[in-house]
Amino acid sequence: MNLQKIKSANGKDEYVLLPVAVYEALKNEIQDELAHPKVKTGRDNEFVPFILEDYVDNPVALARMKAHLTQKQLAERMGVTQAYISKVERQDKVTPMLLERTIKATRHKS
C-alpha cells in the first residue's frame, strides 16, 4: 500500500492521505496525539502547541468554544439571541452570574 504525501509550499512533507480503514484502526492513537502533541525542539521543526486561552480572553467565548458550540447553539440553550451572545463575547468583562449561566448551558446536553 502506498500513502500519498502532500508537500507544503517549501517542499517539505506536510500531510499524508491514508485509507479510511487504516485511519479507523489508528483513530484513537491519532486523536491522542492531536490532543497531547509532543513538543519538537530544534530551529527547523520547532512546534508550539495551540492553546486556546492564549488567543481568547472572554470567558463566555472560551467556555462556548471548549464545549464545541456555536453562538447560536449557546444562545438557544440560554434562552437568548445569538446577537446577545456575540455582544457578550466582545466585552472585556462579564458578570459572575452570566458566566455561571454560560457554564451550566455548555454542560447541558440537548
Residue pairs with C-beta under 8 A, 6 or more apart in sequence:
1 19
1 22
3 16
3 17
3 18
4 16
4 17
5 13
5 14
5 15
5 16
5 17
6 13
6 14
6 15
6 16
6 17
7 13
7 14
8 14
23 30
37 47
37 49
38 47
39 47
39 48
39 49
40 46
40 47
52 62
52 65
52 66
53 62
56 62
56 65
57 92
58 88
58 89
58 90
58 91
58 92
58 94
59 94
59 99
59 102
60 85
60 88
60 89
60 94
60 98
60 99
60 102
61 89
63 99
63 102
63 103
63 106
64 70
64 71
64 74
64 85
64 89
64 102
64 106
66 106
67 74
67 106
67 107
69 77
69 106
71 82
71 85
71 86
71 89
72 82
72 85
73 110
74 85
74 102
74 105
74 106
75 81
75 82
75 84
75 85
76 110
77 105
77 106
77 108
77 110
78 85
78 101
78 102
78 105
88 94
88 98
94 102
